[in-house]
Amino acid sequence: MSALDSAAWGRAHWRLFAVISASFLLDGVLFSLVPTVIYLVQNLAQYATAIMAADSAAFLLGALALGRISDAVGRRLGLIISLAIYTAAALAFVAAYWAGSLGLAAATATTALMNFGVGGEMGPAYAALAELSPARHRGKALMMAANFWNIGAAAIAALSLAYAALSSNPRTVVLATFATALALALLVLLARLHLPESPRWLAARGRVVEARRVVASFAGVEEDPPPQPPGVGLSEALRTKPLGLSVLVAVAAAQLATYNIAAYYAPYAPGFPFGESSAPLLIAIANAGASIGAFLLLPVIDRSRRISLAASFAGGLATAAALLATLGLLSAYSAILFVNMIFAEWAWAALSVLESELFPTGVRSSVVGLITASAWALNTALVAVEGLISATPFLIANAAIWAVGLAAAALWHLRGVETAQRTLEELAAK
């Protein structure tokens, strides 16, 4: 795929980037719906942590299942399947809430299914963008597209606050917030119908003519894809890269847990000084910081993944300690949270690029799904125990997890492969 790897960034790349970015924007919106509005649903607010734990477990399962499906049916169809699942689930939630029949079981089932679909986006979205981006721009493309998750999360939280300012009726606020997400889902569906299939996936499946056509549209050159090596199974691919897999699982779990604790779950911890009603405000502030973080990392991400990863966890640990010191002061806590989320975004950016690069095309989406699922296993456990500990120990755990991530990032900095500006085939062979 030399023509793809060396191509100038052009119109076809911008279209691809726009579709994947819109996908992550929608994912951020959907993931943020429950933490943003659940405190407004009176008969469900007391079960918030249980519902979010179920949602986290469903996200895990979706990442595993749809990651594997995307390697079997392609990136484009994988993304359409995931969108169909979470759109149907969101419609079911709205219908039940509108009809006044949204009990605990229905709320848990529908929001879990939404998160199952969102979790299933990770593998095909990362794989599609990694497999079509020029090598020298791959890091920036993956980081900036994934950053739209933060933008979507910040936007829906801010809109929820705006809806609450316009209406004193919690029911209206909840329905308006979900309606916004559903409207966006329809727009993203239309965009995904025009998403090109990955030529690397096509070539691995023997569909050489189609692969050549896609390469021509992105690189302006018609060339046959190189002969593909025999496909390797998932277990074999994982066995060949034990250090990479171990580090990726550790930093993925640390990044996700710390991002979610500080941005989403802390307001629902017992004794949180600012209360559950602070959730929309803190979610908006946190994701605004994360959104800016990606732009600050732009000069570094395609120079060194190792430096990007180490710097993110060092800064994250320092600011996580500062969160503890400002727990009683909303303005100071909010400011530190904003900065902490900049480093959380750096960690996500470096992780997203690395997990999209290190493994072969035939299992790339499955590996992303597996790493994502591993991270969400820890996240699910943290949400499940959140109601049993107060806010201060919860945030102490947040700092401790940042420290674990820093240790893993330091190990990769010392012994890991530098993947910046190298081809996917070269990295898969290492």
C-alpha positions in Angstrom: 0.0 0.0 0.0 2.9 2.4 -0.8 0.7 4.8 -2.7 -1.7 5.1 0.3 1.1 5.6 2.8 2.9 8.3 0.8 -0.2 10.1 -0.6 -0.7 13.8 0.0 -3.7 14.6 2.2 -6.5 15.4 -0.1 -10.2 15.7 -0.6 -11.0 12.0 -0.1 -9.1 12.0 3.2 -11.1 15.0 4.4 -14.3 13.2 3.6 -13.2 10.1 5.4 -12.0 12.2 8.4 -15.4 14.0 8.5 -17.4 10.8 8.6 -15.3 9.2 11.3 -15.2 12.4 13.3 -19.0 12.7 13.1 -19.1 9.1 14.4 -17.0 10.0 17.4 -19.0 13.1 18.0 -22.2 11.0 18.2 -20.5 8.5 20.4 -19.5 11.2 22.9 -23.1 12.5 22.8 -24.6 9.0 23.4 -22.2 8.0 26.1 -22.9 11.2 28.0 -26.7 11.0 27.9 -27.2 9.0 31.0 -24.7 10.7 33.3 -26.0 14.1 32.1 -29.7 13.6 32.7 -30.3 10.6 35.0 -30.5 12.8 38.1 -33.6 14.5 36.5 -35.5 11.2 36.3 -36.9 11.0 39.8 -37.7 7.3 40.0 -34.3 6.4 38.6 -31.9 8.9 40.1 -31.2 6.7 43.2 -30.1 3.8 40.9 -27.7 6.0 38.8 -24.6 4.1 39.7 -26.2 0.7 39.1 -27.4 1.8 35.7 -24.0 3.3 34.7 -22.3 0.0 35.8 -24.6 -2.0 33.5 -24.0 0.5 30.7 -20.2 0.1 31.2 -20.5 -3.7 31.1 -22.5 -3.4 27.9 -19.9 -1.1 26.3 -17.3 -3.8 27.1 -19.4 -6.5 25.4 -20.1 -4.3 22.4 -16.4 -3.6 21.9 -15.6 -7.3 21.9 -18.4 -8.5 19.7 -18.6 -5.7 17.1 -14.8 -5.5 16.9 -14.7 -9.1 15.7 -17.7 -8.6 13.4 -15.9 -5.6 11.7 -12.9 -7.8 10.9 -15.3 -10.3 9.3 -17.7 -8.0 7.4 -15.7 -4.8 6.9 -15.2 -1.4 8.5 -18.2 0.2 6.7 -20.8 -2.4 7.5 -19.5 -2.7 11.1 -20.1 1.0 11.6 -23.6 0.8 10.1 -24.5 -2.2 12.4 -23.4 -0.4 15.5 -25.3 2.8 14.6 -28.5 0.8 14.0 -28.2 -0.8 17.5 -27.8 2.3 19.5 -30.3 4.4 17.5 -33.0 1.8 18.1 -32.1 1.6 21.8 -32.3 5.4 22.2 -35.7 5.5 20.4 -36.9 2.8 22.8 -35.8 4.8 25.8 -37.6 7.9 24.5 -40.7 6.0 23.7 -40.9 4.4 27.2 -40.2 7.7 28.9 -42.7 9.5 26.8 -45.3 6.9 27.7 -44.5 7.0 31.4 -43.5 3.4 31.5 -39.7 3.8 31.9 -39.0 1.7 35.0 -35.6 0.6 36.2 -35.5 -2.6 34.0 -36.4 -0.7 30.8 -34.0 2.1 31.5 -31.2 -0.3 32.3 -31.9 -2.4 29.2 -32.2 0.5 26.7 -29.2 2.5 27.9 -27.1 -0.7 28.1 -28.0 -1.5 24.5 -27.1 2.1 23.5 -23.7 1.6 25.1 -23.2 -1.8 23.5 -23.5 -0.1 20.1 -21.2 2.8 21.1 -18.6 0.3 22.4 -18.8 -1.5 19.0 -17.8 1.7 17.2 -14.2 1.7 18.5 -12.7 -1.1 16.4 -14.1 -0.3 13.0 -13.7 3.5 13.4 -10.1 3.3 14.4 -9.3 0.7 11.8 -11.0 2.6 8.9 -9.0 5.7 9.6 -5.7 4.0 10.3 -5.9 1.9 7.2 -6.6 4.8 4.8 -4.5 7.6 6.3 -1.0 8.5 4.9 1.7 7.4 7.3 3.0 10.9 8.2 -0.5 12.1 9.1 -2.0 9.0 10.7 -1.4 10.1 14.3 -3.0 13.5 13.8 -6.0 12.0 11.9 -6.7 9.4 14.6 -6.2 11.9 17.4 -8.3 14.7 16.0 -11.1 12.4 14.9 -11.3 10.7 18.3 -11.3 14.2 19.9 -14.8 14.8 18.5 -16.0 12.4 21.3 -15.0 15.1 23.8 -16.6 17.8 21.6 -19.9 15.8 21.4 -19.9 15.1 25.2 -19.2 18.8 26.0 -21.9 19.9 23.6 -24.7 17.6 24.8 -23.9 18.5 28.5 -24.0 22.2 27.6 -27.3 21.7 25.7 -28.8 19.9 28.6 -27.9 22.9 30.8 -29.4 25.2 28.2 -32.6 23.1 28.0 -32.8 23.2 31.8 -32.6 27.0 31.7 -35.4 27.2 29.2 -37.7 24.8 31.0 -38.3 24.0 34.6 -39.9 20.7 33.6 -37.3 17.9 34.0 -39.3 15.7 31.6 -38.9 18.3 28.8 -35.2 18.6 29.5 -34.7 14.8 29.2 -36.7 14.4 26.1 -35.1 17.4 24.4 -31.6 16.1 25.2 -32.4 12.6 23.7 -34.1 14.1 20.7 -31.0 16.1 19.9 -28.9 12.9 20.0 -31.4 11.0 17.7 -31.4 13.8 15.2 -27.6 13.7 15.0 -27.7 9.9 14.7 -29.8 10.2 11.5 -27.3 12.6 10.0 -24.4 10.3 10.8 -26.2 7.4 9.2 -26.5 9.3 6.0 -22.8 10.1 6.1 -21.8 6.5 6.8 -23.6 5.2 3.8 -20.9 7.0 1.7 -17.9 5.7 3.7 -15.4 3.8 1.5 -14.3 0.4 2.6 -10.7 -0.1 3.7 -8.5 -1.2 0.8 -6.3 -3.1 3.2 -9.3 -5.1 4.4 -10.5 -5.6 0.8 -7.0 -6.9 -0.3 -6.9 -9.2 2.7 -10.2 -10.7 1.5 -8.9 -11.1 -2.0 -11.1 -8.3 -3.4 -8.2 -6.7 -5.4 -10.2 -4.8 -8.0 -12.2 -3.0 -5.3 -9.1 -2.3 -3.3 -7.4 -0.8 -6.4 -10.3 1.5 -7.0 -10.3 2.8 -3.4 -6.5 3.4 -3.5 -6.9 5.4 -6.7 -9.6 7.6 -5.1 -7.2 8.4 -2.2 -3.8 8.4 -3.8 -4.6 9.3 -7.4 -2.7 6.2 -8.6 -4.1 2.8 -9.7 -1.8 0.1 -8.3 -2.4 -3.5 -7.3 -2.1 -4.1 -3.6 0.9 -6.2 -2.6 0.3 -9.9 -2.0 -1.1 -10.3 1.5 0.6 -12.7 3.9 -1.5 -15.5 5.3 -3.9 -14.3 7.8 -3.1 -14.8 11.5 -5.6 -15.5 14.1 -6.3 -13.2 17.0 -4.6 -15.4 19.6 -1.5 -15.7 17.4 -1.3 -12.0 16.8 -1.5 -11.2 20.5 1.2 -13.8 21.4 3.7 -12.1 19.1 3.4 -8.7 20.9 3.2 -9.4 24.6 4.8 -6.1 25.7 2.6 -4.0 23.4 -0.5 -5.8 24.4 0.3 -5.5 28.2 1.1 -1.8 28.0 -1.9 -1.0 25.8 -4.3 -2.8 28.2 -2.7 -1.0 31.2 -2.8 2.5 29.7 -6.2 2.0 28.2 -7.7 0.9 31.6 -5.9 3.8 33.4 -6.9 6.5 30.9 -10.5 5.4 30.7 -11.0 5.0 34.5 -9.4 8.4 35.3 -11.4 10.2 32.6 -14.7 8.7 33.7 -14.1 9.1 37.4 -13.3 12.8 37.2 -15.7 13.8 34.4 -18.7 11.5 34.8 -18.9 9.5 38.0 -17.6 11.7 40.8 -20.8 13.8 41.1 -22.7 10.6 42.0 -20.2 9.5 44.7 -21.5 9.8 48.3 -20.4 13.0 49.9 -19.4 14.8 46.7 -19.5 18.4 47.9 -21.0 19.8 44.8 -23.9 17.3 44.5 -25.4 15.3 41.6 -26.8 18.4 40.0 -23.2 19.5 39.2 -22.9 16.6 36.7 -23.9 18.5 33.5 -21.6 21.4 34.4 -18.6 19.3 35.3 -19.1 17.0 32.2 -19.1 20.1 30.0 -16.0 21.6 31.6 -14.1 18.3 31.5 -14.8 17.6 27.9 -14.1 21.2 26.9 -10.6 20.7 28.4 -10.2 17.4 26.6 -11.3 18.9 23.3 -8.5 21.6 23.6 -6.0 19.0 24.6 -5.9 17.4 21.2 -4.9 20.6 19.5 -2.1 21.1 22.0 -0.6 17.7 21.2 -0.7 18.2 17.4 3.0 19.2 17.1 4.1 16.0 19.0 1.8 13.1 18.1 3.3 12.4 14.7 6.9 12.9 16.0 6.8 10.4 18.9 4.1 8.3 20.3 6.3 7.3 23.2 6.9 10.9 24.3 3.1 11.7 23.9 2.1 8.8 26.1 4.7 9.5 28.9 3.9 13.2 29.0 0.2 12.6 29.2 0.4 10.4 32.3 2.9 12.6 34.1 0.7 15.6 33.7 -2.4 13.6 34.5 -1.0 12.4 37.8 0.1 15.9 38.9 -3.3 17.4 38.2 -5.2 14.4 39.8 -3.4 15.2 43.0 -4.5 18.8 42.7 -8.1 17.7 42.3 -8.0 16.2 45.8 -6.6 19.5 47.2 -9.5 21.6 45.7 -12.4 19.2 46.4 -14.3 21.8 48.5 -14.0 24.7 46.1 -16.1 24.5 42.9 -14.2 27.1 40.9 -10.8 25.7 41.7 -11.9 22.1 41.2 -13.4 23.0 37.9 -10.3 24.7 36.7 -8.0 21.8 37.7 -10.5 19.4 36.1 -10.2 21.3 32.9 -6.4 20.9 32.9 -6.6 17.3 34.0 -8.7 16.4 31.0 -6.2 18.0 28.7 -3.8 15.2 29.8 -6.5 12.6 29.7 -7.0 13.5 26.0 -3.3 13.2 25.4 -3.4 9.7 26.9 -6.4 8.7 24.8 -4.7 10.1 21.7 -1.5 8.2 22.1 -3.4 5.0 23.1 -5.8 5.3 20.1 -2.9 5.7 17.6 -0.8 2.9 19.1 -3.6 0.3 19.3 -4.6 1.1 15.7 -1.0 0.6 14.4 0.6 -2.3 16.2 -1.4 -5.3 14.9 -2.2 -6.8 11.5 -5.1 -5.7 9.3 -7.0 -9.0 9.7 -7.3 -8.6 13.4 -7.0 -4.8 13.9 -10.6 -4.1 14.8 -10.7 -7.2 17.1 -7.6 -6.1 19.0 -9.0 -2.5 19.4 -12.2 -4.1 20.7 -10.3 -6.4 23.1 -8.2 -3.6 24.5 -11.2 -1.4 24.9 -13.1 -4.2 26.6 -10.2 -4.8 29.0 -10.3 -1.1 30.0 -14.0 -1.1 30.5 -13.8 -4.2 32.8 -12.0 -2.0 35.3 -14.3 0.9 34.6 -17.3 -1.3 35.4 -15.8 -2.4 38.7 -15.2 1.2 39.7 -18.7 2.3 38.9 -20.1 -0.8 40.8 -18.3 0.2 44.0 -18.8 3.9 43.7 -21.8 3.9 45.9 -19.9 2.2 48.7 -17.2 4.7 49.2 -17.2 8.5 49.6 -16.0 11.1 47.1 -12.5 11.6 48.7 -11.4 7.9 48.6 -12.9 7.7 45.1 -10.6 10.6 43.9 -7.6 9.1 45.8 -8.2 6.0 43.7 -8.3 8.2 40.6 -4.7 9.5 41.4 -3.5 6.0 42.1 -4.7 4.8 38.7 -2.9 7.7 37.0 0.2 6.5 38.8 -0.2 3.0 37.4 -0.7 4.4 33.9 2.5 6.5 34.3 4.5 3.3 35.1 3.2 1.6 32.0 3.9 4.6 29.8 7.4 4.8 31.2 8.0 1.1 30.4 6.8 1.8 26.8 9.1 4.8 26.5 12.0 2.7 27.5 11.3 -0.5 25.7 8.5 0.1 23.2 8.6 0.5 19.4 8.3 4.0 18.0 5.5 3.8 15.5 5.4 7.4 14.2 5.5 7.7 10.4 6.0 3.9 9.8 3.7 1.8 7.6 1.1 -0.5 9.1 2.7 -3.5 7.3 6.1 -2.7 8.8 4.7 -2.3 12.3 2.7 -5.5 12.0 5.8 -7.5 11.2 7.7 -6.3 14.2 
